[in-house]
């Protein structure tokens, strides 16, 4: 089964306006027929802002605890990692090995919100 994100026609129209692109570009992005920064942004926005429903289940999250380094690492597929450093309370998001975001001293609800956001990021790639 091919990956696809389902959204309403109204949402597709809004995505066209937001990203100043054609309906064809939105279709290509939502059907994973195009790989570009714009396509990833369209998919991420569809999932987070327009209630997009994916046609697949998200990948299992693998969690490991590195006691010597005092870190906890969550892997969302092969490309995205969320690393919590117990030494300084920082949380790092890495995509393809490059750090894209750092948060400091998150409380539990904020950390869980970040986990949800990272999962959606993984689904949009």
C-alpha positions in Angstrom: 0.0 0.0 0.0 1.4 3.4 -1.0 1.7 6.2 1.5 -0.9 9.0 1.2 -2.2 11.7 3.5 -6.0 12.3 3.3 -7.3 15.8 3.8 -10.5 17.6 2.8 -10.8 19.5 -0.5 -11.0 22.7 1.5 -7.7 21.8 3.2 -6.1 21.2 -0.2 -7.3 24.6 -1.4 -5.8 26.2 1.7 -2.5 24.4 1.2 -2.4 25.8 -2.3 -2.9 29.3 -1.0 -0.4 28.9 2.0 2.4 27.6 -0.2 1.5 29.5 -3.4 1.5 26.4 -5.5 -0.8 24.4 -7.8 -3.3 21.7 -6.9 -1.1 19.3 -8.7 1.9 20.1 -6.4 -0.4 19.5 -3.4 -1.5 16.2 -4.9 2.1 15.1 -5.6 3.1 16.0 -2.0 0.2 14.3 -0.3 0.7 11.2 -2.4 4.5 11.1 -1.8 5.2 11.4 -5.5 7.5 14.4 -5.0 10.4 14.7 -2.7 11.4 18.3 -2.1 11.4 20.8 0.8 8.1 22.2 -0.4 6.5 18.7 -0.5 7.7 17.9 3.0 6.3 21.3 4.2 3.0 20.5 2.6 2.8 17.1 4.2 3.8 18.4 7.6 1.2 21.2 7.5 -1.5 18.8 6.3 -0.8 16.5 9.2 -0.4 19.2 11.9 -2.8 22.0 10.9 -5.5 20.3 8.7 -6.1 17.0 10.5 -4.5 15.0 7.7 -5.0 11.2 8.1 -2.1 9.1 7.0 -2.8 5.8 5.1 -0.1 4.0 7.1 0.8 3.5 10.7 3.8 5.4 12.1 7.0 3.5 12.6 7.6 2.0 16.0 9.7 4.2 18.2 12.8 2.5 19.5 14.0 3.9 22.9 17.4 3.2 24.4 19.0 4.4 27.6 22.7 5.1 27.5 23.7 5.0 31.2 27.4 5.9 30.7 26.5 9.0 28.6 23.4 9.7 30.7 21.2 10.0 27.6 17.9 8.6 26.4 17.6 8.2 22.6 14.3 7.7 20.7 14.6 6.6 17.1 11.7 7.4 14.8 12.5 5.3 11.8 16.0 5.6 10.2 16.2 9.3 9.8 15.0 11.0 13.0 16.3 10.9 16.6 15.2 12.6 19.7 18.0 12.6 22.4 17.5 13.7 26.0 20.6 14.5 27.9 20.2 14.0 31.7 23.5 15.9 32.3 22.1 19.3 31.4 18.4 18.6 30.8 18.6 19.4 27.1 16.6 17.6 24.4 18.0 17.5 20.8 16.2 16.6 17.6 18.3 15.2 14.8 17.3 14.6 11.2 19.7 12.6 9.1 22.3 13.1 11.9 22.1 16.9 11.8 20.8 18.7 14.9 17.7 20.8 13.9 16.3 21.8 17.3 17.4 22.0 20.9 15.1 22.5 23.9 16.2 23.0 27.5 14.5 21.9 30.7 11.2 20.7 29.3 8.5 19.6 31.7 6.8 16.3 31.0 3.8 17.7 29.0 6.2 19.8 26.9 8.4 16.8 26.3 5.4 14.7 25.3 4.3 17.4 22.9 7.8 17.4 21.3 7.6 13.7 20.9 4.3 14.0 19.1 5.8 16.7 16.9 8.8 14.6 16.1 6.6 11.6 15.2 4.6 13.8 12.8 7.9 15.0 11.3 9.0 11.4 10.8 5.7 10.7 9.0 6.1 13.7 6.7 9.5 12.7 5.5 
